[in-house]
Amino acid sequence: MPDDEAVATVNIEDRTDRWRFRCPNGHTTWEPTNHHFWCRTCARMDSTDGVFDQLRDVRDDRLIARERVNLHDRVGPYDKDLDRRGEV
């Protein structure tokens, strides 16, 4: 069950953050998309399409909803409402 109070800042290019924050099935091969996440490993399995809307914080064993996750990369904050060119 997601922790509605939890807010996480994740550097999507940091290896440590990738090991700490995983898809709900425990994989580190996830990527952010506009309003959800996608996991390459899950997508390769027959039972799922790889789309999900929560990250698992394995340190605290909690699920965090996409809207409660602040993503960053080498450019800065990764705004889920804009693509990387800054267009809506």
C-alpha positions in Angstrom: 0.0 0.0 0.0 1.4 3.4 -0.9 2.5 5.8 1.9 0.6 8.9 1.0 2.8 11.1 3.2 6.1 9.8 1.6 7.9 12.1 -0.8 11.1 10.9 -2.4 13.8 12.6 -4.5 15.4 10.3 -6.9 18.4 11.0 -9.1 17.5 8.8 -12.1 21.2 8.7 -13.2 22.6 7.7 -9.8 23.4 4.0 -9.4 22.7 4.1 -5.6 19.2 5.6 -6.1 18.5 3.0 -8.8 19.3 0.2 -6.3 17.2 1.9 -3.6 14.2 2.8 -5.7 12.8 0.0 -7.8 9.7 -1.0 -9.7 7.0 -2.7 -7.5 8.4 -6.1 -8.6 11.9 -5.2 -7.4 13.7 -4.4 -10.7 16.1 -1.5 -11.3 15.4 -1.3 -15.0 12.6 1.3 -14.7 12.3 4.6 -16.5 10.0 7.6 -15.9 7.4 8.5 -18.5 5.0 11.4 -18.5 2.7 10.4 -15.6 3.9 6.9 -14.7 6.9 4.5 -14.8 7.9 1.7 -17.2 10.1 -1.3 -16.4 12.0 -3.1 -19.1 12.3 -6.3 -17.1 8.6 -6.4 -16.3 7.7 -5.6 -19.9 9.7 -8.7 -21.1 7.5 -11.0 -18.8 4.3 -12.4 -20.3 2.2 -11.4 -17.3 2.6 -7.6 -17.4 3.2 -4.7 -19.8 5.7 -3.0 -17.5 3.7 0.1 -16.7 3.2 1.1 -13.1 2.6 4.3 -11.0 4.6 3.6 -7.8 8.2 3.1 -6.9 9.3 0.8 -4.1 11.8 2.3 -1.6 13.6 -0.9 -0.6 15.3 0.8 2.3 12.0 1.6 4.0 10.0 -1.1 2.3 7.3 1.2 1.1 5.6 2.1 -2.2 5.6 5.8 -3.2 3.1 7.1 -5.7 4.4 8.8 -8.9 3.0 12.2 -7.9 5.1 12.0 -4.7 8.4 11.2 -6.4 10.7 14.1 -7.4 13.0 13.0 -10.2 16.3 14.6 -11.1 18.9 14.0 -13.8 22.2 15.8 -14.7 20.1 18.7 -16.3 18.1 19.2 -13.1 14.6 18.5 -12.0 12.8 16.1 -14.4 9.3 17.6 -14.8 6.8 14.9 -15.5 4.5 17.4 -17.2 7.0 18.4 -19.8 9.2 16.5 -22.1 13.0 17.1 -22.0 12.7 19.9 -24.7 10.4 21.9 -22.4 7.3 21.4 -24.5 3.9 20.6 -23.0 
